[in-house]
């Protein structure tokens, strides 16, 4: 405990000196301002301010963008307990995330478990520093919930594969530098056999993307096409034809990561600002006040459950199907939260364009949450997994 107290003091002092005020949520009223608030990194990323780049560079230099990763791979080698202290101190100063990355969230854990030492040295430090932006090549037009039916073909050419096929719902494929991708390397045997997990550069002649416009009017998703694209054999992760094991492992991290959207945000402060207070100092709308209180209690309980699951995973435990429960409930909480943001803002929430509403952020974000029930595995699939593997219900 003394060591942790000393580490906390060190972190607290460092943050006070190194976290720019503009990179603290309190500087924007405690509310995120959409994509402008997010640093994705990558070869072509345009920083929104000098402070945003400075914050990333400072955190990356400490290894604190990936605090528990080994130092040789760009991390800080912190223990789980130290990482929790760091996270709590970042929350205390309302620090914005220095880097949001599918490389950190999904690919990194898979490489740490299944990658070779050379692959880790090649890719992980670049992820930690935000130098490469990754996207995920999983779903296909005929392989969504039944992912193992994927058909994108990888033809063995000695030291490389030639890839042909299509992926769909590839988040930010049009902005990504590299992709981690499931491909078919063998058509004999069961559909789960013959899948391989490969990494390759998106900036090549054989790769093209086409954004898919959503109901919100924005387009994080893309169709992705491979026409004789190249993936080097040195970037085959794990064994050829045995990529399904890696795919499943990565999905548990994706679903747990998606569940983070269920973590509490200060709805009560927003409601106080928008609706005002009654004579006794409470939110003036009684019914909405009760709904917000109920939501924030549920979200707080969920946050503790999520922390427990992450601690178990960091301790070497396999949370497996439990990640489906986290993903399902976290996305339901997020949808509920945005419903209440609509209610709090009233008619202002219906504004679709213009500076006043930041181009209709409230309505567009509410519409965007509808995709939460689909991405990372549909809610129906998650409920099937929960019923079968957690509740042991009959098929």
BALOBA-1460 file (C-alpha; in Angstrom, 3 decimals):
// residues 395
<rec num="1" residu="x" x="0.000" y="0.000" z="0.000"/>
<rec num="2" residu="x" x="2.856" y="2.356" z="0.766"/>
<rec num="3" residu="x" x="4.286" y="1.704" z="-2.697"/>
<rec num="4" residu="x" x="0.895" y="2.410" z="-4.291"/>
<rec num="5" residu="x" x="0.510" y="5.607" z="-2.279"/>
<rec num="6" residu="x" x="3.926" y="6.704" z="-3.467"/>
<rec num="7" residu="x" x="3.015" y="5.848" z="-7.063"/>
<rec num="8" residu="x" x="-0.259" y="7.771" z="-6.731"/>
<rec num="9" residu="x" x="1.618" y="10.855" z="-5.551"/>
<rec num="10" residu="x" x="4.041" y="10.504" z="-8.458"/>
<rec num="11" residu="x" x="1.192" y="10.202" z="-10.968"/>
<rec num="12" residu="x" x="-0.735" y="13.087" z="-9.436"/>
<rec num="13" residu="x" x="2.287" y="15.373" z="-9.579"/>
<rec num="14" residu="x" x="3.111" y="14.364" z="-13.154"/>
<rec num="15" residu="x" x="-0.440" y="14.951" z="-14.364"/>
<rec num="16" residu="x" x="-0.606" y="18.391" z="-12.797"/>
<rec num="17" residu="x" x="2.541" y="19.366" z="-14.692"/>
<rec num="18" residu="x" x="1.900" y="17.564" z="-17.968"/>
<rec num="19" residu="x" x="-1.835" y="17.305" z="-18.705"/>
<rec num="20" residu="x" x="-2.817" y="20.459" z="-20.641"/>
<rec num="21" residu="x" x="-5.927" y="22.158" z="-19.296"/>
<rec num="22" residu="x" x="-7.561" y="21.925" z="-22.713"/>
<rec num="23" residu="x" x="-7.191" y="18.135" z="-22.492"/>
<rec num="24" residu="x" x="-9.395" y="18.001" z="-19.390"/>
<rec num="25" residu="x" x="-13.133" y="17.494" z="-19.793"/>
<rec num="26" residu="x" x="-13.883" y="20.318" z="-17.361"/>
<rec num="27" residu="x" x="-12.552" y="22.711" z="-20.002"/>
<rec num="28" residu="x" x="-15.500" y="21.732" z="-22.251"/>
<rec num="29" residu="x" x="-18.142" y="21.696" z="-19.560"/>
<rec num="30" residu="x" x="-17.677" y="18.005" z="-18.819"/>
<rec num="31" residu="x" x="-19.152" y="16.947" z="-22.159"/>
<rec num="32" residu="x" x="-17.397" y="15.387" z="-25.130"/>
<rec num="33" residu="x" x="-17.598" y="17.263" z="-28.400"/>
<rec num="34" residu="x" x="-17.777" y="14.296" z="-30.772"/>
<rec num="35" residu="x" x="-14.958" y="13.198" z="-33.041"/>
<rec num="36" residu="x" x="-13.052" y="16.430" z="-32.386"/>
<rec num="37" residu="x" x="-12.458" y="15.141" z="-28.874"/>
<rec num="38" residu="x" x="-10.948" y="11.854" z="-30.042"/>
<rec num="39" residu="x" x="-7.320" y="11.213" z="-30.958"/>
<rec num="40" residu="x" x="-7.136" y="8.150" z="-33.212"/>
<rec num="41" residu="x" x="-3.509" y="8.562" z="-34.242"/>
<rec num="42" residu="x" x="-2.171" y="7.098" z="-37.468"/>
<rec num="43" residu="x" x="-0.083" y="8.181" z="-40.423"/>
<rec num="44" residu="x" x="-2.654" y="10.673" z="-41.725"/>
<rec num="45" residu="x" x="-4.314" y="11.809" z="-38.512"/>
<rec num="46" residu="x" x="-4.738" y="15.578" z="-38.222"/>
<rec num="47" residu="x" x="-4.433" y="16.750" z="-34.628"/>
<rec num="48" residu="x" x="-7.142" y="19.202" z="-33.653"/>
<rec num="49" residu="x" x="-4.727" y="21.238" z="-31.550"/>
<rec num="50" residu="x" x="-1.108" y="21.393" z="-30.446"/>
<rec num="51" residu="x" x="-2.222" y="20.292" z="-26.966"/>
<rec num="52" residu="x" x="-3.840" y="17.144" z="-28.340"/>
<rec num="53" residu="x" x="-0.542" y="16.057" z="-29.913"/>
<rec num="54" residu="x" x="1.439" y="17.148" z="-26.859"/>
<rec num="55" residu="x" x="-0.817" y="15.085" z="-24.569"/>
<rec num="56" residu="x" x="-0.398" y="11.975" z="-26.726"/>
<rec num="57" residu="x" x="3.374" y="12.398" z="-26.964"/>
<rec num="58" residu="x" x="3.760" y="12.882" z="-23.216"/>
<rec num="59" residu="x" x="1.596" y="9.899" z="-22.287"/>
<rec num="60" residu="x" x="3.250" y="7.673" z="-24.903"/>
<rec num="61" residu="x" x="6.730" y="8.635" z="-23.675"/>
<rec num="62" residu="x" x="5.735" y="7.355" z="-20.221"/>
<rec num="63" residu="x" x="4.237" y="4.180" z="-21.703"/>
<rec num="64" residu="x" x="0.910" y="5.213" z="-20.198"/>
<rec num="65" residu="x" x="-1.168" y="4.829" z="-23.347"/>
<rec num="66" residu="x" x="-0.772" y="1.065" z="-22.704"/>
<rec num="67" residu="x" x="0.363" y="1.028" z="-19.064"/>
<rec num="68" residu="x" x="0.379" y="-2.734" z="-18.440"/>
<rec num="69" residu="x" x="2.187" y="-3.690" z="-21.654"/>
<rec num="70" residu="x" x="5.881" y="-4.606" z="-21.273"/>
<rec num="71" residu="x" x="8.286" y="-1.708" z="-21.681"/>
<rec num="72" residu="x" x="10.001" y="-3.346" z="-24.672"/>
<rec num="73" residu="x" x="6.680" y="-3.148" z="-26.541"/>
<rec num="74" residu="x" x="5.941" y="0.494" z="-25.745"/>
<rec num="75" residu="x" x="4.185" y="0.079" z="-22.406"/>
<rec num="76" residu="x" x="5.125" y="1.042" z="-18.864"/>
<rec num="77" residu="x" x="5.173" y="-2.469" z="-17.353"/>
<rec num="78" residu="x" x="2.798" y="-1.392" z="-14.584"/>
<rec num="79" residu="x" x="1.102" y="-3.905" z="-12.337"/>
<rec num="80" residu="x" x="-2.674" y="-4.145" z="-12.479"/>
<rec num="81" residu="x" x="-2.884" y="-2.279" z="-9.168"/>
<rec num="82" residu="x" x="-0.665" y="0.531" z="-10.466"/>
<rec num="83" residu="x" x="-2.703" y="0.739" z="-13.681"/>
<rec num="84" residu="x" x="-5.885" y="1.188" z="-11.625"/>
<rec num="85" residu="x" x="-4.226" y="4.003" z="-9.677"/>
<rec num="86" residu="x" x="-3.212" y="5.678" z="-12.936"/>
<rec num="87" residu="x" x="-6.762" y="5.324" z="-14.299"/>
<rec num="88" residu="x" x="-8.283" y="6.778" z="-11.144"/>
<rec num="89" residu="x" x="-5.940" y="9.772" z="-11.227"/>
<rec num="90" residu="x" x="-6.731" y="10.398" z="-14.895"/>
<rec num="91" residu="x" x="-10.427" y="10.392" z="-13.983"/>
<rec num="92" residu="x" x="-9.770" y="12.717" z="-11.063"/>
<rec num="93" residu="x" x="-8.399" y="15.447" z="-13.323"/>
<rec num="94" residu="x" x="-11.012" y="14.606" z="-16.001"/>
<rec num="95" residu="x" x="-8.238" y="13.914" z="-18.496"/>
<rec num="96" residu="x" x="-9.334" y="13.099" z="-22.011"/>
<rec num="97" residu="x" x="-8.021" y="9.862" z="-23.457"/>
<rec num="98" residu="x" x="-4.681" y="10.568" z="-25.152"/>
<rec num="99" residu="x" x="-5.323" y="7.854" z="-27.738"/>
<rec num="100" residu="x" x="-8.301" y="5.797" z="-28.881"/>
<rec num="101" residu="x" x="-7.164" y="2.813" z="-30.895"/>
<rec num="102" residu="x" x="-8.418" y="-0.538" z="-32.157"/>
<rec num="103" residu="x" x="-4.759" y="-1.495" z="-31.900"/>
<rec num="104" residu="x" x="-4.807" y="-0.947" z="-28.130"/>
<rec num="105" residu="x" x="-8.319" y="-2.232" z="-27.591"/>
<rec num="106" residu="x" x="-8.354" y="-5.367" z="-29.779"/>
<rec num="107" residu="x" x="-5.210" y="-6.220" z="-31.754"/>
<rec num="108" residu="x" x="-2.726" y="-5.502" z="-28.955"/>
<rec num="109" residu="x" x="-4.047" y="-8.157" z="-26.535"/>
<rec num="110" residu="x" x="-4.200" y="-10.712" z="-29.375"/>
<rec num="111" residu="x" x="-0.604" y="-10.007" z="-30.422"/>
<rec num="112" residu="x" x="0.606" y="-10.178" z="-26.829"/>
<rec num="113" residu="x" x="-0.922" y="-13.641" z="-26.515"/>
<rec num="114" residu="x" x="-0.413" y="-15.151" z="-29.978"/>
<rec num="115" residu="x" x="2.189" y="-13.040" z="-31.799"/>
<rec num="116" residu="x" x="5.862" y="-13.824" z="-32.225"/>
<rec num="117" residu="x" x="8.462" y="-11.674" z="-30.489"/>
<rec num="118" residu="x" x="9.331" y="-10.125" z="-33.861"/>
<rec num="119" residu="x" x="5.689" y="-9.276" z="-34.576"/>
<rec num="120" residu="x" x="5.317" y="-7.685" z="-31.161"/>
<rec num="121" residu="x" x="8.448" y="-5.580" z="-31.649"/>
<rec num="122" residu="x" x="7.275" y="-4.523" z="-35.095"/>
<rec num="123" residu="x" x="3.695" y="-3.538" z="-34.314"/>
<rec num="124" residu="x" x="3.084" y="-2.924" z="-30.611"/>
<rec num="125" residu="x" x="5.363" y="0.122" z="-30.057"/>
<rec num="126" residu="x" x="3.776" y="1.826" z="-33.087"/>
<rec num="127" residu="x" x="0.337" y="1.157" z="-31.611"/>
<rec num="128" residu="x" x="1.414" y="2.543" z="-28.239"/>
<rec num="129" residu="x" x="2.731" y="5.740" z="-29.835"/>
<rec num="130" residu="x" x="-0.306" y="6.187" z="-32.083"/>
<rec num="131" residu="x" x="1.752" y="5.927" z="-35.259"/>
<rec num="132" residu="x" x="-0.450" y="3.347" z="-37.001"/>
<rec num="133" residu="x" x="-4.245" y="3.316" z="-37.062"/>
<rec num="134" residu="x" x="-5.836" y="-0.141" z="-37.366"/>
<rec num="135" residu="x" x="-9.184" y="-1.432" z="-38.579"/>
<rec num="136" residu="x" x="-10.795" y="-4.854" z="-38.227"/>
<rec num="137" residu="x" x="-11.567" y="-7.111" z="-41.214"/>
<rec num="138" residu="x" x="-14.089" y="-9.612" z="-39.856"/>
<rec num="139" residu="x" x="-17.691" y="-9.377" z="-41.151"/>
<rec num="140" residu="x" x="-18.549" y="-10.105" z="-44.776"/>
<rec num="141" residu="x" x="-21.776" y="-9.726" z="-46.802"/>
<rec num="142" residu="x" x="-22.532" y="-13.428" z="-46.237"/>
<rec num="143" residu="x" x="-20.716" y="-13.852" z="-42.917"/>
<rec num="144" residu="x" x="-22.023" y="-11.555" z="-40.216"/>
<rec num="145" residu="x" x="-23.337" y="-13.302" z="-37.114"/>
<rec num="146" residu="x" x="-22.147" y="-16.565" z="-38.686"/>
<rec num="147" residu="x" x="-18.625" y="-15.194" z="-38.974"/>
<rec num="148" residu="x" x="-16.982" y="-18.590" z="-39.559"/>
<rec num="149" residu="x" x="-18.667" y="-18.715" z="-42.995"/>
<rec num="150" residu="x" x="-16.276" y="-16.032" z="-44.259"/>
<rec num="151" residu="x" x="-15.044" y="-16.488" z="-47.812"/>
<rec num="152" residu="x" x="-12.292" y="-13.897" z="-48.401"/>
<rec num="153" residu="x" x="-9.622" y="-16.062" z="-49.998"/>
<rec num="154" residu="x" x="-5.888" y="-15.993" z="-49.273"/>
<rec num="155" residu="x" x="-3.798" y="-17.817" z="-51.878"/>
<rec num="156" residu="x" x="-0.373" y="-19.034" z="-50.747"/>
<rec num="157" residu="x" x="2.418" y="-17.556" z="-52.872"/>
<rec num="158" residu="x" x="5.432" y="-18.664" z="-50.871"/>
<rec num="159" residu="x" x="6.474" y="-15.705" z="-48.748"/>
<rec num="160" residu="x" x="3.107" y="-13.938" z="-49.069"/>
<rec num="161" residu="x" x="-0.623" y="-14.398" z="-49.614"/>
<rec num="162" residu="x" x="-2.713" y="-12.912" z="-52.412"/>
<rec num="163" residu="x" x="-6.098" y="-11.836" z="-51.055"/>
<rec num="164" residu="x" x="-9.415" y="-11.558" z="-52.877"/>
<rec num="165" residu="x" x="-12.807" y="-10.878" z="-51.346"/>
<rec num="166" residu="x" x="-14.876" y="-8.328" z="-49.480"/>
<rec num="167" residu="x" x="-15.435" y="-7.212" z="-45.892"/>
<rec num="168" residu="x" x="-18.311" y="-5.078" z="-44.641"/>
<rec num="169" residu="x" x="-19.034" y="-2.873" z="-41.608"/>
<rec num="170" residu="x" x="-15.286" y="-2.213" z="-41.411"/>
<rec num="171" residu="x" x="-15.164" y="0.684" z="-38.958"/>
<rec num="172" residu="x" x="-12.996" y="3.583" z="-40.197"/>
<rec num="173" residu="x" x="-11.444" y="1.473" z="-42.961"/>
<rec num="174" residu="x" x="-11.201" y="4.618" z="-45.080"/>
<rec num="175" residu="x" x="-8.968" y="6.198" z="-42.438"/>
<rec num="176" residu="x" x="-6.951" y="3.169" z="-41.280"/>
<rec num="177" residu="x" x="-3.312" y="2.461" z="-42.125"/>
<rec num="178" residu="x" x="-3.328" y="-1.306" z="-41.453"/>
<rec num="179" residu="x" x="-5.948" y="-4.020" z="-41.010"/>
<rec num="180" residu="x" x="-6.103" y="-7.196" z="-38.909"/>
<rec num="181" residu="x" x="-8.084" y="-9.568" z="-41.049"/>
<rec num="182" residu="x" x="-9.624" y="-13.033" z="-41.099"/>
<rec num="183" residu="x" x="-9.077" y="-14.866" z="-44.382"/>
<rec num="184" residu="x" x="-9.804" y="-18.333" z="-45.771"/>
<rec num="185" residu="x" x="-6.598" y="-20.316" z="-46.365"/>
<rec num="186" residu="x" x="-8.193" y="-23.776" z="-46.634"/>
<rec num="187" residu="x" x="-11.644" y="-24.835" z="-47.867"/>
<rec num="188" residu="x" x="-11.449" y="-28.449" z="-46.742"/>
<rec num="189" residu="x" x="-12.894" y="-29.595" z="-43.429"/>
<rec num="190" residu="x" x="-15.208" y="-27.622" z="-41.135"/>
<rec num="191" residu="x" x="-15.880" y="-23.925" z="-41.699"/>
<rec num="192" residu="x" x="-13.960" y="-23.065" z="-38.513"/>
<rec num="193" residu="x" x="-10.884" y="-24.805" z="-39.914"/>
<rec num="194" residu="x" x="-8.958" y="-23.022" z="-42.625"/>
<rec num="195" residu="x" x="-9.329" y="-19.493" z="-41.229"/>
<rec num="196" residu="x" x="-6.111" y="-17.528" z="-40.742"/>
<rec num="197" residu="x" x="-5.410" y="-14.220" z="-38.989"/>
<rec num="198" residu="x" x="-3.229" y="-11.853" z="-41.026"/>
<rec num="199" residu="x" x="-2.040" y="-8.249" z="-40.825"/>
<rec num="200" residu="x" x="-1.383" y="-6.032" z="-43.835"/>
<rec num="201" residu="x" x="-1.007" y="-2.454" z="-44.997"/>
<rec num="202" residu="x" x="-4.162" y="-0.793" z="-46.383"/>
<rec num="203" residu="x" x="-2.097" y="1.577" z="-48.513"/>
<rec num="204" residu="x" x="-1.662" y="-0.705" z="-51.512"/>
<rec num="205" residu="x" x="-3.155" y="-0.963" z="-54.983"/>
<rec num="206" residu="x" x="-5.282" y="-4.041" z="-54.195"/>
<rec num="207" residu="x" x="-7.274" y="-2.475" z="-51.343"/>
<rec num="208" residu="x" x="-10.223" y="-0.101" z="-51.728"/>
<rec num="209" residu="x" x="-12.951" y="1.150" z="-49.385"/>
<rec num="210" residu="x" x="-16.448" y="2.594" z="-49.748"/>
<rec num="211" residu="x" x="-18.154" y="4.355" z="-46.806"/>
<rec num="212" residu="x" x="-21.625" y="3.173" z="-45.731"/>
<rec num="213" residu="x" x="-23.849" y="6.087" z="-44.783"/>
<rec num="214" residu="x" x="-25.833" y="5.493" z="-41.595"/>
<rec num="215" residu="x" x="-29.208" y="6.814" z="-40.474"/>
<rec num="216" residu="x" x="-27.307" y="9.423" z="-38.425"/>
<rec num="217" residu="x" x="-25.896" y="10.895" z="-41.627"/>
<rec num="218" residu="x" x="-22.352" y="9.984" z="-40.608"/>
<rec num="219" residu="x" x="-20.263" y="7.082" z="-41.823"/>
<rec num="220" residu="x" x="-17.842" y="5.257" z="-39.512"/>
<rec num="221" residu="x" x="-18.498" y="1.984" z="-41.382"/>
<rec num="222" residu="x" x="-17.179" y="0.926" z="-44.774"/>
<rec num="223" residu="x" x="-17.237" y="-1.803" z="-47.360"/>
<rec num="224" residu="x" x="-13.677" y="-3.013" z="-47.958"/>
<rec num="225" residu="x" x="-12.552" y="-4.763" z="-51.151"/>
<rec num="226" residu="x" x="-9.452" y="-6.880" z="-51.770"/>
<rec num="227" residu="x" x="-8.374" y="-7.378" z="-55.381"/>
<rec num="228" residu="x" x="-5.078" y="-9.273" z="-55.395"/>
<rec num="229" residu="x" x="-3.984" y="-7.505" z="-52.220"/>
<rec num="230" residu="x" x="-0.768" y="-8.690" z="-50.569"/>
<rec num="231" residu="x" x="-0.226" y="-9.922" z="-47.000"/>
<rec num="232" residu="x" x="3.292" y="-11.031" z="-46.079"/>
<rec num="233" residu="x" x="3.679" y="-14.411" z="-44.392"/>
<rec num="234" residu="x" x="5.728" y="-12.700" z="-41.690"/>
<rec num="235" residu="x" x="2.455" y="-11.034" z="-40.635"/>
<rec num="236" residu="x" x="0.528" y="-14.274" z="-40.226"/>
<rec num="237" residu="x" x="-0.388" y="-14.341" z="-36.516"/>
<rec num="238" residu="x" x="-0.421" y="-17.814" z="-34.998"/>
<rec num="239" residu="x" x="-0.607" y="-20.905" z="-37.182"/>
<rec num="240" residu="x" x="-2.051" y="-21.048" z="-40.663"/>
<rec num="241" residu="x" x="-5.634" y="-22.371" z="-40.674"/>
<rec num="242" residu="x" x="-5.966" y="-21.909" z="-36.902"/>
<rec num="243" residu="x" x="-6.974" y="-18.274" z="-36.800"/>
<rec num="244" residu="x" x="-10.427" y="-18.967" z="-35.352"/>
<rec num="245" residu="x" x="-8.930" y="-19.311" z="-31.872"/>
<rec num="246" residu="x" x="-7.354" y="-15.870" z="-32.211"/>
<rec num="247" residu="x" x="-10.576" y="-14.461" z="-33.692"/>
<rec num="248" residu="x" x="-12.612" y="-15.602" z="-30.679"/>
<rec num="249" residu="x" x="-10.040" y="-14.290" z="-28.216"/>
<rec num="250" residu="x" x="-10.034" y="-10.879" z="-29.907"/>
<rec num="251" residu="x" x="-13.851" y="-10.778" z="-29.879"/>
<rec num="252" residu="x" x="-13.900" y="-11.060" z="-26.085"/>
<rec num="253" residu="x" x="-11.734" y="-7.920" z="-25.922"/>
<rec num="254" residu="x" x="-13.858" y="-6.143" z="-28.537"/>
<rec num="255" residu="x" x="-17.077" y="-6.890" z="-26.664"/>
<rec num="256" residu="x" x="-15.597" y="-5.920" z="-23.315"/>
<rec num="257" residu="x" x="-14.305" y="-2.708" z="-24.900"/>
<rec num="258" residu="x" x="-17.695" y="-1.891" z="-26.432"/>
<rec num="259" residu="x" x="-19.237" y="-2.407" z="-23.000"/>
<rec num="260" residu="x" x="-17.221" y="0.605" z="-21.747"/>
<rec num="261" residu="x" x="-19.906" y="2.803" z="-23.266"/>
<rec num="262" residu="x" x="-22.079" y="1.740" z="-20.314"/>
<rec num="263" residu="x" x="-19.791" y="3.502" z="-17.809"/>
<rec num="264" residu="x" x="-21.536" y="6.436" z="-16.067"/>
<rec num="265" residu="x" x="-21.498" y="9.976" z="-17.447"/>
<rec num="266" residu="x" x="-22.810" y="13.041" z="-15.558"/>
<rec num="267" residu="x" x="-26.414" y="13.163" z="-16.791"/>
<rec num="268" residu="x" x="-27.528" y="14.875" z="-13.605"/>
<rec num="269" residu="x" x="-25.248" y="17.860" z="-14.270"/>
<rec num="270" residu="x" x="-26.603" y="18.188" z="-17.804"/>
<rec num="271" residu="x" x="-30.178" y="18.046" z="-16.506"/>
<rec num="272" residu="x" x="-29.483" y="20.696" z="-13.864"/>
<rec num="273" residu="x" x="-28.055" y="23.038" z="-16.496"/>
<rec num="274" residu="x" x="-30.892" y="22.477" z="-18.959"/>
<rec num="275" residu="x" x="-33.925" y="22.150" z="-16.704"/>
<rec num="276" residu="x" x="-32.948" y="24.164" z="-13.664"/>
<rec num="277" residu="x" x="-33.496" y="23.347" z="-9.987"/>
<rec num="278" residu="x" x="-36.547" y="23.319" z="-7.765"/>
<rec num="279" residu="x" x="-36.693" y="25.274" z="-4.504"/>
<rec num="280" residu="x" x="-35.172" y="22.325" z="-2.636"/>
<rec num="281" residu="x" x="-32.176" y="22.193" z="-5.000"/>
<rec num="282" residu="x" x="-33.251" y="19.157" z="-7.044"/>
<rec num="283" residu="x" x="-33.772" y="18.732" z="-10.803"/>
<rec num="284" residu="x" x="-37.122" y="20.370" z="-11.458"/>
<rec num="285" residu="x" x="-38.621" y="17.553" z="-13.573"/>
<rec num="286" residu="x" x="-39.589" y="14.921" z="-10.979"/>
<rec num="287" residu="x" x="-40.106" y="11.925" z="-13.306"/>
<rec num="288" residu="x" x="-36.932" y="12.606" z="-15.264"/>
<rec num="289" residu="x" x="-34.993" y="13.061" z="-12.009"/>
<rec num="290" residu="x" x="-36.075" y="9.577" z="-10.915"/>
<rec num="291" residu="x" x="-35.175" y="8.078" z="-14.307"/>
<rec num="292" residu="x" x="-31.720" y="9.662" z="-14.231"/>
<rec num="293" residu="x" x="-31.104" y="8.419" z="-10.687"/>
<rec num="294" residu="x" x="-32.157" y="4.885" z="-11.644"/>
<rec num="295" residu="x" x="-29.945" y="4.966" z="-14.740"/>
<rec num="296" residu="x" x="-26.903" y="6.220" z="-12.856"/>
<rec num="297" residu="x" x="-27.319" y="3.554" z="-10.156"/>
<rec num="298" residu="x" x="-27.492" y="0.862" z="-12.869"/>
<rec num="299" residu="x" x="-24.484" y="2.370" z="-14.662"/>
<rec num="300" residu="x" x="-22.445" y="2.525" z="-11.430"/>
<rec num="301" residu="x" x="-23.244" y="-1.130" z="-10.646"/>
<rec num="302" residu="x" x="-22.284" y="-2.043" z="-14.186"/>
<rec num="303" residu="x" x="-18.998" y="-0.133" z="-13.877"/>
<rec num="304" residu="x" x="-18.039" y="-2.188" z="-10.806"/>
<rec num="305" residu="x" x="-18.937" y="-5.405" z="-12.635"/>
<rec num="306" residu="x" x="-16.849" y="-4.313" z="-15.615"/>
<rec num="307" residu="x" x="-13.886" y="-3.472" z="-13.359"/>
<rec num="308" residu="x" x="-14.124" y="-6.903" z="-11.748"/>
<rec num="309" residu="x" x="-14.167" y="-8.613" z="-15.143"/>
<rec num="310" residu="x" x="-11.152" y="-6.616" z="-16.324"/>
<rec num="311" residu="x" x="-9.251" y="-7.458" z="-13.138"/>
<rec num="312" residu="x" x="-9.974" y="-11.154" z="-13.673"/>
<rec num="313" residu="x" x="-8.788" y="-10.927" z="-17.280"/>
<rec num="314" residu="x" x="-5.573" y="-9.117" z="-16.290"/>
<rec num="315" residu="x" x="-4.949" y="-11.802" z="-13.664"/>
<rec num="316" residu="x" x="-4.961" y="-14.414" z="-16.405"/>
<rec num="317" residu="x" x="-8.584" y="-15.469" z="-16.143"/>
<rec num="318" residu="x" x="-10.642" y="-16.250" z="-19.236"/>
<rec num="319" residu="x" x="-13.854" y="-14.218" z="-19.081"/>
<rec num="320" residu="x" x="-15.053" y="-15.857" z="-22.312"/>
<rec num="321" residu="x" x="-18.837" y="-15.743" z="-22.631"/>
<rec num="322" residu="x" x="-19.067" y="-13.211" z="-19.803"/>
<rec num="323" residu="x" x="-17.893" y="-10.609" z="-22.325"/>
<rec num="324" residu="x" x="-21.207" y="-11.120" z="-24.156"/>
<rec num="325" residu="x" x="-23.123" y="-10.116" z="-21.044"/>
<rec num="326" residu="x" x="-20.940" y="-7.022" z="-20.630"/>
<rec num="327" residu="x" x="-21.356" y="-6.068" z="-24.276"/>
<rec num="328" residu="x" x="-25.135" y="-6.521" z="-24.214"/>
<rec num="329" residu="x" x="-25.789" y="-4.596" z="-21.007"/>
<rec num="330" residu="x" x="-23.262" y="-1.858" z="-21.755"/>
<rec num="331" residu="x" x="-24.858" y="-1.111" z="-25.127"/>
<rec num="332" residu="x" x="-28.352" y="-1.104" z="-23.604"/>
<rec num="333" residu="x" x="-27.202" y="1.423" z="-20.995"/>
<rec num="334" residu="x" x="-25.681" y="3.598" z="-23.701"/>
<rec num="335" residu="x" x="-28.905" y="3.601" z="-25.720"/>
<rec num="336" residu="x" x="-30.869" y="4.434" z="-22.564"/>
<rec num="337" residu="x" x="-28.472" y="7.285" z="-21.752"/>
<rec num="338" residu="x" x="-28.928" y="8.899" z="-25.152"/>
<rec num="339" residu="x" x="-32.709" y="8.574" z="-24.866"/>
<rec num="340" residu="x" x="-32.504" y="10.593" z="-21.658"/>
<rec num="341" residu="x" x="-30.188" y="13.173" z="-23.233"/>
<rec num="342" residu="x" x="-32.928" y="13.702" z="-25.823"/>
<rec num="343" residu="x" x="-35.507" y="14.156" z="-23.062"/>
<rec num="344" residu="x" x="-33.319" y="16.588" z="-21.116"/>
<rec num="345" residu="x" x="-32.697" y="18.770" z="-24.171"/>
<rec num="346" residu="x" x="-36.320" y="18.739" z="-25.304"/>
<rec num="347" residu="x" x="-37.008" y="20.443" z="-28.626"/>
<rec num="348" residu="x" x="-33.352" y="21.567" z="-28.852"/>
<rec num="349" residu="x" x="-32.438" y="17.911" z="-29.383"/>
<rec num="350" residu="x" x="-34.406" y="17.836" z="-32.641"/>
<rec num="351" residu="x" x="-32.169" y="20.412" z="-34.344"/>
<rec num="352" residu="x" x="-30.351" y="18.627" z="-37.153"/>
<rec num="353" residu="x" x="-27.984" y="21.187" z="-38.655"/>
<rec num="354" residu="x" x="-26.287" y="24.385" z="-37.662"/>
<rec num="355" residu="x" x="-23.709" y="25.745" z="-35.262"/>
<rec num="356" residu="x" x="-26.097" y="25.934" z="-32.315"/>
<rec num="357" residu="x" x="-26.389" y="22.137" z="-32.100"/>
<rec num="358" residu="x" x="-22.896" y="21.334" z="-33.411"/>
<rec num="359" residu="x" x="-24.502" y="19.981" z="-36.598"/>
<rec num="360" residu="x" x="-27.197" y="18.078" z="-34.724"/>
<rec num="361" residu="x" x="-24.879" y="16.090" z="-32.456"/>
<rec num="362" residu="x" x="-27.581" y="15.082" z="-29.961"/>
<rec num="363" residu="x" x="-29.966" y="13.613" z="-32.530"/>
<rec num="364" residu="x" x="-27.188" y="12.074" z="-34.621"/>
<rec num="365" residu="x" x="-25.556" y="10.449" z="-31.583"/>
<rec num="366" residu="x" x="-28.929" y="9.043" z="-30.503"/>
<rec num="367" residu="x" x="-29.407" y="7.517" z="-33.949"/>
<rec num="368" residu="x" x="-25.849" y="6.174" z="-33.906"/>
<rec num="369" residu="x" x="-26.545" y="4.191" z="-30.706"/>
<rec num="370" residu="x" x="-28.949" y="1.978" z="-32.654"/>
<rec num="371" residu="x" x="-25.916" y="0.356" z="-34.253"/>
<rec num="372" residu="x" x="-24.612" y="-0.600" z="-30.769"/>
<rec num="373" residu="x" x="-27.022" y="-3.560" z="-30.874"/>
<rec num="374" residu="x" x="-25.360" y="-4.819" z="-34.073"/>
<rec num="375" residu="x" x="-21.628" y="-4.059" z="-33.962"/>
<rec num="376" residu="x" x="-19.373" y="-6.525" z="-32.192"/>
<rec num="377" residu="x" x="-22.045" y="-9.211" z="-32.511"/>
<rec num="378" residu="x" x="-25.788" y="-8.545" z="-32.489"/>
<rec num="379" residu="x" x="-27.713" y="-8.402" z="-29.224"/>
<rec num="380" residu="x" x="-29.628" y="-11.505" z="-30.311"/>
<rec num="381" residu="x" x="-26.379" y="-13.436" z="-30.721"/>
<rec num="382" residu="x" x="-25.116" y="-12.189" z="-27.351"/>
<rec num="383" residu="x" x="-28.338" y="-13.301" z="-25.644"/>
<rec num="384" residu="x" x="-27.990" y="-16.748" z="-27.249"/>
<rec num="385" residu="x" x="-24.419" y="-17.003" z="-25.948"/>
<rec num="386" residu="x" x="-25.503" y="-15.874" z="-22.474"/>
<rec num="387" residu="x" x="-28.371" y="-18.376" z="-22.341"/>
<rec num="388" residu="x" x="-26.236" y="-21.256" z="-23.578"/>
<rec num="389" residu="x" x="-22.849" y="-20.704" z="-21.968"/>
<rec num="390" residu="x" x="-23.644" y="-18.772" z="-18.793"/>
<rec num="391" residu="x" x="-27.178" y="-19.830" z="-17.827"/>
<rec num="392" residu="x" x="-26.839" y="-23.390" z="-19.266"/>
<rec num="393" residu="x" x="-30.332" y="-23.193" z="-20.726"/>
<rec num="394" residu="x" x="-31.396" y="-25.878" z="-23.236"/>
<rec num="395" residu="x" x="-30.881" y="-25.087" z="-26.915"/>
